[in-house]
Amino acid sequence: MSMFDDIPVDVGIVYEGERIRKDDMYIELGGLKIDHKFELVRTRGMDEIEDGKISIVGPDIKEMKEGDSYPFGLYIEVAGKKIETDLEGVIERRIHDFTNFIEGFMHLNQRYDIQMRLSKKSFKRGLNSFQIIGKVLQRLYKSELPIIERIQITFITDPDKVKGWVYKTLLG
């Protein structure tokens, strides 16, 4: 039984710890052979965020070649009256849990050392866009952390843009 009727794969704690081997993966985001990858959460003012907005900068999952690894960035911006900057790390660490709740999606490590894999099976079932992953993340964040009143998510797959973001965030 899935948590969300409009998501093509199940979402739940039962998938935490699921491993996707190279032979079973549709794509890999980040990983050992990819130099530029990151995930980052930043707090913003209430008027700086378009709640529910999901952006994709670069190719979406369905435009990626099966079996390949890609540079990848996941940038989440949150706002709320009770959210403080020192909560960014706490919120960021939840990316690991929440993405691992998605059937056929594996997340390892954090910040600048991430590796994510999508299984062929989940891709065939319709998990073929970052829009879907973004919806799941937004719903899980808002249900688990009610202090998050607004959230917008940007997925970056354009290699030059990922590289630029890594250097921008590392340097300040």
C-alpha positions as CSV (number, residue, x, y, z in Angstrom):
1,M,0.0,0.0,0.0
2,S,1.6,3.3,-1.1
3,M,1.5,6.5,0.9
4,F,0.6,8.5,-2.2
5,D,-1.9,7.4,-4.9
6,D,-0.4,9.7,-7.5
7,I,3.1,8.3,-7.2
8,P,3.9,5.3,-9.5
9,V,6.0,3.4,-6.9
10,D,5.5,2.7,-3.3
11,V,6.8,5.1,-0.7
12,G,7.5,3.9,2.9
13,I,9.9,3.1,5.6
14,V,10.1,-0.6,4.4
15,Y,12.3,0.5,1.5
16,E,15.0,2.1,3.7
17,G,18.2,0.1,3.3
18,E,17.2,-1.2,-0.1
19,R,20.4,-1.7,-2.2
20,I,20.4,-1.3,-6.0
21,R,23.3,-3.1,-7.6
22,K,24.9,-1.9,-10.8
23,D,23.2,-4.5,-13.0
24,D,19.7,-3.5,-11.6
25,M,20.2,0.3,-11.9
26,Y,18.6,2.5,-14.5
27,I,20.8,5.5,-13.7
28,E,23.2,6.6,-11.0
29,L,23.4,10.2,-9.7
30,G,26.8,11.1,-8.3
31,G,28.8,8.2,-7.1
32,L,32.5,7.3,-7.0
33,K,33.3,8.1,-10.6
34,I,31.5,11.5,-10.7
35,D,33.6,14.5,-9.5
36,H,30.7,16.9,-9.0
37,K,27.7,16.1,-6.9
38,F,26.0,17.7,-3.9
39,E,22.8,18.0,-1.8
40,L,22.2,21.1,0.1
41,V,19.4,22.7,2.2
42,R,19.1,26.5,2.7
43,T,16.6,28.5,4.7
44,R,15.0,31.5,3.1
45,G,12.5,34.2,3.9
46,M,8.8,33.3,3.4
47,D,8.6,35.7,0.4
48,E,11.7,34.2,-1.3
49,I,10.2,30.7,-1.9
50,E,7.4,29.6,-4.3
51,D,5.9,26.8,-2.2
52,G,5.7,23.5,-4.1
53,K,7.9,24.6,-7.0
54,I,10.1,21.9,-8.4
55,S,12.7,22.8,-11.0
56,I,15.0,20.7,-13.2
57,V,18.1,22.3,-14.6
58,G,19.4,19.9,-17.2
59,P,18.1,16.5,-18.5
60,D,15.3,14.8,-16.6
61,I,15.4,11.1,-15.7
62,K,13.6,10.0,-18.9
63,E,16.2,11.9,-21.0
64,M,19.1,10.1,-19.4
65,K,20.8,7.0,-20.8
66,E,20.3,3.7,-19.1
67,G,23.3,2.5,-17.2
68,D,25.1,5.8,-17.0
69,S,26.3,7.9,-14.0
70,Y,25.6,11.6,-13.9
71,P,26.8,14.7,-12.1
72,F,23.9,15.7,-9.8
73,G,22.8,18.4,-7.5
74,L,19.8,18.6,-5.2
75,Y,19.1,22.0,-3.7
76,I,16.2,22.4,-1.3
77,E,15.1,25.8,0.0
78,V,12.7,25.9,3.0
79,A,10.9,28.7,4.9
80,G,8.8,29.0,7.9
81,K,8.2,31.4,10.8
82,K,10.0,29.0,13.2
83,I,12.9,27.9,10.9
84,E,16.3,29.1,11.8
85,T,19.6,28.8,9.8
86,D,21.1,26.4,12.3
87,L,18.4,23.8,11.3
88,E,19.7,23.5,7.8
89,G,22.0,20.6,8.6
90,V,19.2,18.8,10.5
91,I,16.8,19.2,7.5
92,E,19.5,18.3,5.0
93,R,20.2,15.0,6.8
94,R,16.6,14.0,6.3
95,I,17.2,13.8,2.5
96,H,18.9,10.5,3.1
97,D,15.9,9.0,4.9
98,F,13.2,10.4,2.7
99,T,14.8,9.4,-0.6
100,N,15.4,5.9,0.7
101,F,11.6,5.6,1.4
102,I,11.1,5.6,-2.4
103,E,10.8,2.1,-3.8
104,G,13.7,1.4,-6.1
105,F,15.7,4.5,-5.2
106,M,18.9,4.2,-3.2
107,H,20.7,7.1,-1.5
108,L,24.1,6.8,0.1
109,N,26.3,9.4,2.0
110,Q,25.6,13.1,2.2
111,R,26.5,16.7,1.1
112,Y,29.4,16.5,-1.4
113,D,29.8,12.7,-1.4
114,I,26.4,11.4,-2.5
115,Q,25.5,8.4,-4.6
116,M,21.9,7.7,-5.7
117,R,20.6,4.9,-7.9
118,L,17.3,4.4,-9.5
119,S,16.3,0.8,-10.3
120,K,15.2,-0.3,-13.8
121,K,12.1,-1.8,-12.2
122,S,11.0,1.5,-10.7
123,F,11.8,3.4,-13.9
124,K,9.6,1.0,-15.9
125,R,6.8,1.5,-13.3
126,G,6.8,5.2,-14.1
127,L,9.4,6.8,-11.8
128,N,10.9,8.7,-14.7
129,S,11.0,12.3,-13.6
130,F,12.6,14.3,-10.8
131,Q,9.2,16.0,-10.5
132,I,7.9,12.8,-8.9
133,I,10.9,12.6,-6.5
134,G,10.4,16.3,-5.6
135,K,6.7,15.7,-4.8
136,V,7.6,12.9,-2.5
137,L,10.3,14.9,-0.7
138,Q,8.0,17.9,-0.3
139,R,5.2,15.9,1.2
140,L,7.5,14.0,3.6
141,Y,9.2,17.1,4.7
142,K,6.0,19.0,5.4
143,S,4.4,16.0,7.2
144,E,7.4,15.2,9.4
145,L,8.6,18.8,10.0
146,P,5.6,21.1,10.3
147,I,7.9,24.1,10.9
148,I,8.5,23.9,7.1
149,E,5.7,26.1,5.7
150,R,7.2,26.5,2.2
151,I,9.6,24.4,0.3
152,Q,11.0,24.5,-3.2
153,I,13.4,22.0,-4.8
154,T,15.8,22.2,-7.6
155,F,17.4,19.2,-9.3
156,I,20.5,20.0,-11.2
157,T,21.8,17.6,-13.8
158,D,23.5,20.0,-16.3
159,P,27.2,19.1,-15.7
160,D,28.5,22.6,-15.9
161,K,25.8,23.9,-13.6
162,V,26.5,21.2,-11.0
163,K,30.2,22.0,-11.1
164,G,29.4,25.7,-10.7
165,W,27.1,25.1,-7.7
166,V,29.6,22.9,-6.0
167,Y,32.3,25.6,-6.2
168,K,29.8,28.3,-5.3
169,T,28.5,26.5,-2.2
170,L,32.0,25.4,-1.1
171,L,33.4,28.9,-1.2
172,G,30.5,30.6,0.4
